[in-house]
Amino acid sequence: MPSRRLRVSVALLAATGLLCACGTTEASGGAKAGGQPVYGGTLTYLEHQPPTCLYLPAAGFYPNGGLLNQLTDKLTWQDPKTLKIEPWIATKWEINDDASEYTFHLRDGVTFSDGTPLDAEAVATNFDVYGKGNTELKLPPAEFVNNYDHSQVIDPHTVKFFFSKPSPGFLQGTSVIGAGLVSKKTITLPYEQQCQLKNVIGSGPFTVAKQVIDKEVDLAARKDYNWAPPASKHQGRAYLDQIKVIVTPEDNVRVGALTSGQADFVRYVQAYDEKTVKAAGFTIYAEPTRGVNNGLYLRPTNSILRDLRVRQALQKGTNIKEVVDTLFTPSYPIATSVLSHLAAGYTDLSDKLVYDPAGANKLLDEAGWTTKGSDGIRTKDGKPLQLGVFVSGPQPLSKQTLELVAQQWTKLGVKLEIRPADSGTQAVDIKTAEKTAIQHGMVGRADQDVIKSHFSKENRDVILSDDKKLEQLLGEESSQPDVAKRNAKVAEIQRYVLDQGYAIPLFEEPQVYGGAPYVQGVAFEAVGRPSFYSVWLSK
């Protein structure tokens, strides 16, 4: 029996039109014999958080993916099983020996939803922005492009890209969410305008029909769409007529709406709700993100964490297994390195992640944090061993994870100050190591460059590092065209990051969805964002 709060919340959403019966309406014609796909119907998809800025290179936030994967196409498609890069808008390509020149040949007849052609000039215009940014329009460059120099339009269906140094990750980069292709009308807008959904003009199988800011987005199938990846069994327009994306922050409301038939598909099923979804006869999709693991990332420019012994003590004093066993399910594999075991260049470093509280206490003693106050927290020169961290809204059970780690660290004499994700000072304080000593996060990408994206000062710079050696290693990785040597460099970086105490990996973070049994054909990109192009309803 659902709780009163759940019944009231679902009823309220239904009354305001945010949960409607459209998710339970049969697809046109009903399911055909033999389970053949049918056209028509509306998919009601509940999202945990509203979309943020939709400027493509800055749009990696997972709630954005449920929209952008339906609105935009990419030059290439990455098979989520084999991770092989295959044709999409580009029919073929050539790469020179040192991966500093790429030539792409494009499909004919592809258009954006505003009717303009998706030709070589449009692709060049997109990637000139993605590769270098645009200071006048305040557009930052994309983290999936390294060493970009310029583009050259050879003819309407051929475009060539040049790089100042080898850029071996570029081919895979043309398949990621941030490489979605948009019309020249979109890509020439200033940052603030490109952030807005109404200005995203793509060539994808759906277009935006309606938006209620921070509440709902309705997508409508594009009738003339006919350029899916050749590897797709489904060609032509999408099966669905419409997708209703509804922002539903409360976990119990999302799950209750799914299991009661008011929603068809939901993202962000919490670990503690997986059993409920399965027991109701619904499907759990736990999709891997193949990148830098969910973990705590320690900032060495913080005055306390500048001491390597303190960082190493926090590593040793964190019981990763207890965190995973207490809060999560088998959908969340325990971390054995900085990277997921499915990530390119992964190496097993579980021997460096052994829980050792005695060793942790010894290191803190050696670092001079020997006196304990009445609250049991260590002090040094009158200063408490206290470190700040913000709850990370996108990460599953971030608050509970941090609270459990805080309990573990209290036993060492360390206080972890946990600040709410919606703190008014978060946007500023999270950029300062002294105020935010630790960041809770992860990043998904099925390419070796994911480790650079996370740690490099050129990209996310999650640890706000001043470590020149680390930056050098990351630069070497991103410019190494030999795959074996590149993987070896990724392994070296993983060891270095752990040896320097910059990371406490916790678990391999999946994207967890729940789906009704009649929702057929759901697909995911290599890092877990959904594609609804081939979805059909078998009711």
C-alpha positions as CSV (number, residue, x, y, z in Angstrom):
1,M,0.0,0.0,0.0
2,P,1.6,3.3,-1.0
3,S,2.2,5.9,1.7
4,R,-0.1,8.8,2.1
5,R,2.6,11.2,1.0
6,L,3.1,9.2,-2.2
7,R,-0.6,9.1,-3.0
8,V,-0.9,12.8,-2.4
9,S,2.2,13.6,-4.5
10,V,1.1,11.5,-7.4
11,A,-2.5,12.9,-7.2
12,L,-1.1,16.4,-7.2
13,L,1.1,15.8,-10.3
14,A,-1.9,14.2,-12.1
15,A,-4.1,17.2,-11.2
16,T,-1.6,19.7,-12.5
17,G,-1.2,17.7,-15.7
18,L,2.4,16.7,-15.1
19,L,1.3,13.0,-14.8
20,C,-1.3,12.1,-17.3
21,A,-2.9,9.0,-18.7
22,C,-0.9,9.3,-21.9
23,G,1.7,6.9,-20.6
24,T,-1.0,4.2,-20.4
25,T,-2.6,4.8,-23.7
26,E,-2.1,1.9,-26.2
27,A,0.2,2.5,-29.2
28,S,-1.7,3.0,-32.4
29,G,-3.0,-0.3,-33.7
30,G,-1.9,-2.1,-30.5
31,A,0.9,-4.7,-30.4
32,K,1.2,-6.8,-33.5
33,A,1.4,-10.6,-33.3
34,G,4.9,-11.9,-32.9
35,G,6.0,-8.7,-31.0
36,Q,6.7,-6.7,-34.1
37,P,7.3,-2.9,-33.4
38,V,4.3,-0.6,-33.9
39,Y,4.1,3.1,-34.5
40,G,2.4,5.6,-32.2
41,G,1.8,6.4,-28.6
42,T,3.4,8.5,-25.9
43,L,6.2,7.6,-23.6
44,T,6.0,9.2,-20.2
45,Y,9.6,9.5,-18.8
46,L,10.2,10.8,-15.3
47,E,13.5,12.5,-14.7
48,H,15.0,13.2,-11.2
49,Q,16.3,16.7,-12.0
50,P,15.6,19.4,-14.5
51,P,18.0,20.0,-17.4
52,T,20.7,22.5,-17.0
53,C,22.6,24.4,-19.7
54,L,22.2,22.7,-23.0
55,Y,25.2,24.2,-24.8
56,L,26.4,20.9,-26.1
57,P,30.0,20.8,-24.8
58,A,28.8,21.7,-21.3
59,A,25.7,19.5,-21.4
60,G,27.1,16.2,-20.0
61,F,24.8,16.3,-17.0
62,Y,22.7,13.2,-17.2
63,P,19.3,14.8,-17.1
64,N,20.3,16.7,-20.2
65,G,21.1,13.4,-22.0
66,G,17.4,12.3,-21.9
67,L,16.7,15.3,-24.1
68,L,19.8,15.8,-26.3
69,N,20.0,12.2,-27.3
70,Q,16.6,12.6,-28.9
71,L,17.3,16.0,-30.5
72,T,20.7,15.7,-32.0
73,D,22.8,13.2,-34.1
74,K,26.5,12.7,-34.1
75,L,29.2,12.2,-36.7
76,T,29.8,8.7,-35.4
77,W,28.1,6.1,-33.2
78,Q,29.8,4.1,-30.5
79,D,28.5,0.5,-30.1
80,P,27.8,0.3,-26.3
81,K,28.8,-3.4,-26.3
82,T,31.9,-3.5,-28.4
83,L,32.8,0.2,-28.0
84,K,33.7,0.2,-31.7
85,I,33.2,3.5,-33.5
86,E,30.8,3.1,-36.4
87,P,29.3,5.4,-39.1
88,W,26.3,7.7,-38.5
89,I,26.2,11.1,-40.1
90,A,29.7,10.4,-41.3
91,T,29.7,7.4,-43.7
92,K,33.5,6.8,-43.5
93,W,36.7,8.6,-42.4
94,E,40.4,8.6,-42.8
95,I,43.0,9.3,-40.0
96,N,46.7,9.9,-40.6
97,D,49.4,7.9,-38.9
98,D,49.9,10.2,-35.9
99,A,46.1,11.0,-35.4
100,S,46.7,14.7,-36.2
101,E,44.4,14.9,-39.3
102,Y,40.9,13.4,-39.6
103,T,38.8,13.5,-42.8
104,F,35.0,12.7,-42.6
105,H,32.7,11.9,-45.5
106,L,29.1,12.8,-44.8
107,R,25.7,11.4,-45.7
108,D,23.6,13.3,-48.3
109,G,20.1,14.6,-47.6
110,V,20.4,15.1,-43.8
111,T,18.8,18.3,-42.5
112,F,18.3,20.1,-39.2
113,S,14.8,20.6,-38.0
114,D,14.9,24.2,-39.3
115,G,15.3,22.8,-42.8
116,T,19.0,23.8,-43.2
117,P,21.4,21.1,-44.5
118,L,23.7,19.2,-42.2
119,D,26.6,19.5,-44.6
120,A,30.4,19.9,-44.3
121,E,30.1,23.6,-43.6
122,A,27.7,23.0,-40.7
123,V,30.0,20.3,-39.2
124,A,33.0,22.5,-39.5
125,T,31.2,25.4,-37.8
126,N,30.2,23.1,-34.9
127,F,33.7,21.6,-34.3
128,D,35.5,24.9,-34.7
129,V,33.4,26.0,-31.6
130,Y,33.8,22.6,-29.9
131,G,37.5,22.6,-30.5
132,K,38.4,26.2,-29.6
133,G,35.4,27.7,-28.0
134,N,34.5,31.3,-28.8
135,T,35.5,34.1,-26.4
136,E,33.2,36.7,-28.0
137,L,30.2,34.5,-27.5
138,K,31.5,33.2,-24.2
139,L,31.5,29.6,-25.4
140,P,34.0,27.3,-23.7
141,P,35.7,24.5,-25.7
142,A,34.7,20.9,-25.3
143,E,36.6,18.6,-23.0
144,F,36.4,15.8,-25.5
145,V,38.6,17.7,-28.0
146,N,42.3,18.0,-27.5
147,N,44.9,19.9,-29.5
148,Y,42.4,21.2,-32.1
149,D,43.8,23.6,-34.7
150,H,41.3,24.2,-37.5
151,S,38.8,22.7,-40.0
152,Q,38.7,22.7,-43.7
153,V,35.7,22.2,-45.9
154,I,36.8,20.1,-48.9
155,D,33.4,19.9,-50.5
156,P,29.7,19.9,-49.3
157,H,30.1,16.3,-48.1
158,T,33.7,16.2,-46.9
159,V,35.3,18.0,-43.9
160,K,38.8,17.7,-42.6
161,F,40.1,18.5,-39.1
162,F,43.7,19.4,-38.2
163,F,45.4,19.2,-34.8
164,S,48.5,20.8,-33.4
165,K,49.5,17.5,-31.8
166,P,48.2,14.0,-32.0
167,S,44.6,13.7,-30.8
168,P,43.8,10.0,-30.6
169,G,40.6,10.5,-28.6
170,F,39.0,12.7,-31.2
171,L,37.3,9.9,-33.2
172,Q,35.5,8.6,-30.1
173,G,34.8,12.2,-29.1
174,T,32.7,12.6,-32.2
175,S,30.2,10.1,-30.8
176,V,29.7,11.6,-27.3
177,I,26.7,13.7,-26.1
178,G,28.7,16.9,-26.3
179,A,29.4,16.4,-29.9
180,G,25.7,16.6,-30.9
181,L,25.4,18.5,-34.2
182,V,23.3,21.7,-34.2
183,S,22.3,24.1,-36.9
184,K,24.4,27.2,-37.6
185,K,21.6,29.3,-36.1
186,T,22.2,27.5,-32.8
187,I,26.0,27.3,-32.8
188,T,26.4,31.0,-33.5
189,L,24.3,32.1,-30.5
190,P,25.9,33.4,-27.2
191,Y,26.4,30.9,-24.4
192,E,23.3,32.0,-22.4
193,Q,21.1,31.5,-25.4
194,Q,22.6,28.1,-26.4
195,C,21.9,27.0,-22.9
196,Q,18.2,27.3,-23.5
197,L,16.3,24.3,-24.8
198,K,14.1,26.3,-27.2
199,N,17.3,27.3,-29.1
200,V,18.6,23.8,-29.6
201,I,18.0,23.0,-33.3
202,G,19.3,19.5,-34.1
203,S,18.8,16.9,-36.8
204,G,17.6,14.1,-34.4
205,P,14.4,12.0,-34.5
206,F,12.5,14.3,-32.1
207,T,11.9,18.0,-31.8
208,V,10.7,20.1,-28.9
209,A,6.9,20.6,-28.9
210,K,6.5,22.2,-25.5
211,Q,8.5,23.2,-22.4
212,V,7.4,24.2,-18.9
213,I,10.7,25.4,-17.4
214,D,12.1,23.0,-14.7
215,K,8.9,20.9,-14.9
216,E,8.1,19.3,-18.2
217,V,9.4,18.9,-21.8
218,D,7.3,17.4,-24.6
219,L,9.1,16.0,-27.6
220,A,7.4,15.2,-30.9
221,A,8.6,12.7,-33.5
222,R,10.1,14.2,-36.6
223,K,8.2,12.6,-39.5
224,D,10.9,13.0,-42.1
225,Y,13.7,11.6,-40.0
226,N,15.6,9.0,-42.0
227,W,19.3,8.9,-41.1
228,A,19.8,6.6,-38.1
229,P,23.1,4.9,-37.7
230,P,23.4,2.1,-40.4
231,A,24.0,-0.4,-37.5
232,S,20.4,0.3,-36.3
233,K,17.9,-2.3,-37.3
234,H,15.3,0.4,-37.1
235,Q,15.4,3.1,-39.9
236,G,13.1,5.9,-40.7
237,R,11.0,8.0,-38.2
238,A,10.8,7.1,-34.5
239,Y,8.2,4.6,-33.5
240,L,6.8,6.8,-30.8
241,D,4.7,9.9,-31.6
242,Q,5.7,11.8,-28.4
243,I,7.8,11.7,-25.3
244,K,6.7,13.5,-22.2
245,V,9.8,14.2,-19.9
246,I,8.5,15.2,-16.5
247,V,10.8,16.4,-13.7
248,T,9.9,14.4,-10.6
249,P,12.5,15.0,-7.8
250,E,10.9,12.7,-5.1
251,D,12.2,9.1,-5.4
252,N,9.0,7.5,-4.0
253,V,6.8,9.5,-6.4
254,R,8.9,8.4,-9.4
255,V,8.8,4.7,-8.4
256,G,5.2,4.9,-7.3
257,A,4.1,6.5,-10.6
258,L,6.0,3.8,-12.5
259,T,4.6,0.8,-10.7
260,S,1.1,2.2,-10.7
261,G,1.1,2.7,-14.5
262,Q,1.2,6.5,-14.5
263,A,4.7,6.6,-16.0
264,D,6.4,4.2,-18.4
265,F,10.1,4.8,-17.8
266,V,12.1,6.6,-15.0
267,R,15.7,7.5,-14.3
268,Y,17.5,7.5,-11.0
269,V,16.0,4.5,-9.3
270,Q,17.7,4.5,-6.0
271,A,19.4,1.4,-4.7
272,Y,16.8,0.9,-2.0
273,D,14.0,1.0,-4.6
274,E,15.3,-1.6,-7.0
275,K,13.6,-4.5,-5.1
276,T,10.3,-2.7,-5.2
277,V,10.5,-2.1,-9.0
278,K,11.4,-5.7,-9.6
279,A,8.8,-7.1,-7.3
280,A,6.1,-5.2,-9.3
281,G,7.2,-7.0,-12.5
282,F,9.1,-4.0,-13.9
283,T,12.6,-3.9,-15.4
284,I,15.7,-2.4,-13.8
285,Y,18.3,-1.2,-16.3
286,A,21.7,-0.6,-14.5
287,E,23.8,0.9,-17.3
288,P,27.6,1.3,-16.8
289,T,29.2,4.7,-17.3
290,R,32.7,3.3,-18.0
291,G,34.7,6.3,-16.6
292,V,36.2,7.8,-13.5
293,N,34.5,6.1,-10.5
294,N,32.2,7.6,-8.0
295,G,34.6,8.7,-5.3
296,L,36.0,11.4,-3.0
297,Y,38.6,13.6,-4.6
298,L,41.0,15.3,-2.3
299,R,42.4,18.8,-3.1
300,P,46.1,19.1,-2.4
301,T,46.1,22.9,-2.4
302,N,44.0,22.8,0.8
303,S,46.2,23.7,3.8
304,I,45.4,20.5,5.6
305,L,45.4,18.2,2.6
306,R,48.7,19.6,1.3
307,D,50.4,17.0,3.6
308,L,50.5,13.7,1.6
309,R,50.3,11.7,4.9
310,V,46.9,13.2,5.7
311,R,45.6,12.3,2.2
312,Q,46.9,8.8,2.5
313,A,45.4,8.5,6.0
314,L,42.0,9.3,4.7
315,Q,42.4,6.7,1.9
316,K,43.4,4.0,4.4
317,G,40.7,5.1,6.9
318,T,37.8,4.8,4.4
319,N,36.0,1.5,4.5
320,I,34.8,1.3,0.9
321,K,33.2,-2.1,1.3
322,E,31.1,-0.9,4.2
323,V,29.8,2.0,2.1
324,V,28.8,-0.2,-0.8
325,D,27.4,-3.1,1.3
326,T,25.4,-0.7,3.5
327,L,23.9,1.6,1.0
328,F,24.0,0.0,-2.5
329,T,23.2,-3.1,-4.5
330,P,25.1,-5.3,-6.9
331,S,24.3,-2.7,-9.6
332,Y,27.1,-0.7,-8.0
333,P,30.4,-2.7,-8.2
334,I,33.0,-1.8,-5.6
335,A,35.8,0.3,-7.0
336,T,39.1,-1.4,-7.7
337,S,40.8,1.7,-9.2
338,V,40.2,5.3,-10.1
339,L,38.5,4.0,-13.3
340,S,35.7,1.5,-13.8
341,H,36.8,-2.0,-14.7
342,L,35.0,-1.4,-18.1
343,A,37.0,1.8,-18.8
344,A,39.6,2.0,-21.5
345,G,43.1,1.6,-19.9
346,Y,41.7,0.3,-16.6
347,T,44.2,-1.5,-14.2
348,D,43.3,-3.3,-11.0
349,L,44.7,-1.4,-8.1
350,S,42.6,-2.9,-5.3
351,D,45.7,-3.6,-3.3
352,K,46.1,0.2,-2.9
353,L,42.5,0.5,-1.5
354,V,42.7,-1.8,1.5
355,Y,40.9,-0.5,4.7
356,D,43.7,0.0,7.3
357,P,42.5,2.2,10.2
358,A,45.7,1.5,12.2
359,G,47.8,2.7,9.3
360,A,45.6,5.7,9.0
361,N,46.0,6.7,12.7
362,K,49.8,6.2,12.4
363,L,50.0,8.5,9.4
364,L,48.0,11.2,11.2
365,D,50.2,10.9,14.2
366,E,53.3,11.3,12.0
367,A,51.7,14.4,10.4
368,G,51.5,16.1,13.8
369,W,47.7,15.7,14.4
370,T,48.3,14.2,17.8
371,T,46.0,16.1,20.2
372,K,42.3,15.4,20.4
373,G,39.7,17.9,21.6
374,S,36.8,17.1,23.8
375,D,34.8,16.2,20.7
376,G,37.4,13.6,19.8
377,I,38.7,15.6,16.7
378,R,42.4,15.8,16.3
379,T,44.0,19.2,16.4
380,K,47.4,20.7,15.4
381,D,48.6,24.1,16.5
382,G,45.1,24.7,17.8
383,K,43.5,24.0,14.4
384,P,40.9,21.1,14.2
385,L,41.3,18.4,11.5
386,Q,38.1,19.5,9.8
387,L,37.4,19.2,6.0
388,G,34.5,20.5,4.0
389,V,32.5,18.7,1.2
390,F,29.2,19.5,-0.6
391,V,26.5,16.9,-1.2
392,S,26.6,16.1,-4.9
393,G,23.1,16.3,-6.3
394,P,23.8,14.1,-9.4
395,Q,25.4,11.3,-7.4
396,P,23.1,8.6,-6.0
397,L,22.7,8.7,-2.2
398,S,25.5,11.3,-2.0
399,K,24.3,12.6,1.4
400,Q,24.1,9.1,2.9
401,T,27.5,8.2,1.5
402,L,29.1,11.2,2.9
403,E,27.5,10.7,6.3
404,L,28.8,7.1,6.5
405,V,32.3,8.2,5.5
406,A,32.1,10.9,8.1
407,Q,31.3,8.3,10.8
408,Q,34.3,6.3,9.7
409,W,36.6,9.3,9.7
410,T,35.3,10.4,13.2
411,K,36.9,7.2,14.5
412,L,40.2,8.6,13.2
413,G,39.7,12.0,14.8
414,V,38.7,13.7,11.5
415,K,35.6,15.8,11.1
416,L,33.9,15.9,7.7
417,E,31.7,18.9,7.4
418,I,28.9,18.0,5.0
419,R,27.2,21.0,3.3
420,P,23.9,20.8,1.4
421,A,23.9,20.7,-2.4
422,D,21.7,23.7,-2.6
423,S,23.8,25.9,-0.4
424,G,23.8,29.5,-1.5
425,T,27.5,29.6,-1.5
426,Q,28.2,26.4,-3.3
427,A,28.8,27.8,-6.7
428,V,31.7,29.9,-5.3
429,D,33.0,27.8,-2.5
430,I,33.3,24.6,-4.5
431,K,36.0,26.4,-6.6
432,T,38.1,27.1,-3.5
433,A,40.2,24.3,-2.0
434,E,40.3,25.9,1.4
435,K,36.5,26.1,1.7
436,T,35.8,22.8,-0.2
437,A,38.6,20.4,0.5
438,I,36.9,17.4,-1.0
439,Q,34.6,16.9,-4.0
440,H,32.2,14.0,-4.4
441,G,31.8,13.1,-8.1
442,M,32.5,11.0,-11.2
443,V,32.5,11.3,-14.9
444,G,31.5,8.9,-17.6
445,R,33.1,8.4,-21.0
446,A,34.2,5.3,-22.9
447,D,37.6,6.6,-23.9
448,Q,41.0,6.9,-22.3
449,D,40.7,10.7,-22.2
450,V,38.1,10.4,-19.5
451,I,40.8,10.5,-16.9
452,K,42.1,13.8,-18.4
453,S,38.6,15.2,-18.4
454,H,38.3,14.6,-14.6
455,F,41.8,15.7,-13.4
456,S,43.3,18.2,-15.9
457,K,43.4,21.9,-15.2
458,E,42.3,22.3,-18.8
459,N,39.1,20.4,-18.1
460,R,37.1,19.8,-14.9
461,D,40.1,20.1,-12.6
462,V,38.2,18.3,-9.8
463,I,41.1,18.4,-7.4
464,L,42.2,22.0,-8.2
465,S,45.7,20.6,-8.6
466,D,49.0,22.4,-8.8
467,D,50.8,19.1,-9.6
468,K,52.8,19.7,-12.7
469,K,53.8,16.0,-13.1
470,L,50.1,15.0,-13.1
471,E,49.4,17.6,-15.8
472,Q,52.3,16.3,-17.8
473,L,51.1,12.7,-17.6
474,L,47.6,13.7,-18.6
475,G,48.9,15.6,-21.6
476,E,51.1,12.7,-22.7
477,E,48.1,10.3,-22.5
478,S,45.9,12.6,-24.6
479,S,48.6,13.0,-27.3
480,Q,49.7,9.3,-27.6
481,P,48.4,7.7,-30.8
482,D,49.7,4.2,-30.0
483,V,46.8,2.4,-28.2
484,A,49.0,0.1,-26.1
485,K,51.2,3.0,-25.0
486,R,48.2,5.1,-24.3
487,N,46.7,2.5,-22.1
488,A,50.0,2.1,-20.3
489,K,50.0,5.8,-19.6
490,V,46.4,5.6,-18.3
491,A,47.5,2.9,-15.9
492,E,50.5,5.0,-14.8
493,I,48.1,7.9,-14.1
494,Q,45.8,5.7,-12.0
495,R,48.7,4.5,-9.9
496,Y,50.0,8.1,-9.5
497,V,46.6,9.5,-8.5
498,L,46.2,6.9,-5.8
499,D,49.8,7.0,-4.6
500,Q,49.5,10.8,-4.2
501,G,46.2,10.4,-2.2
502,Y,44.2,12.4,-4.6
503,A,41.3,10.0,-4.8
504,I,39.3,7.6,-2.7
505,P,37.3,5.6,-5.3
506,L,34.1,4.2,-3.9
507,F,32.1,2.4,-6.6
508,E,31.4,2.1,-10.3
509,E,28.4,4.4,-10.7
510,P,25.7,3.2,-13.1
511,Q,22.8,5.0,-14.4
512,V,19.8,3.1,-13.0
513,Y,16.4,3.2,-14.8
514,G,13.1,1.5,-14.3
515,G,10.8,0.5,-17.2
516,A,7.4,-0.9,-17.6
517,P,7.3,-4.4,-19.2
518,Y,5.5,-3.1,-22.3
519,V,8.3,-0.6,-23.1
520,Q,10.3,-2.2,-25.9
521,G,13.5,-1.2,-27.7
522,V,15.1,1.0,-25.1
523,A,18.8,1.6,-26.0
524,F,21.6,3.4,-24.2
525,E,24.8,5.0,-25.3
526,A,28.1,3.6,-24.0
527,V,27.9,5.6,-20.8
528,G,24.3,5.1,-20.0
529,R,22.2,7.9,-21.4
530,P,19.0,6.7,-23.0
531,S,17.9,6.8,-26.6
532,F,14.2,6.5,-27.3
533,Y,14.4,6.4,-31.1
534,S,13.6,2.7,-31.3
535,V,11.2,2.5,-28.4
536,W,7.7,1.2,-29.0
537,L,4.9,0.3,-26.7
538,S,3.6,-3.3,-26.8
539,K,0.3,-2.7,-25.1
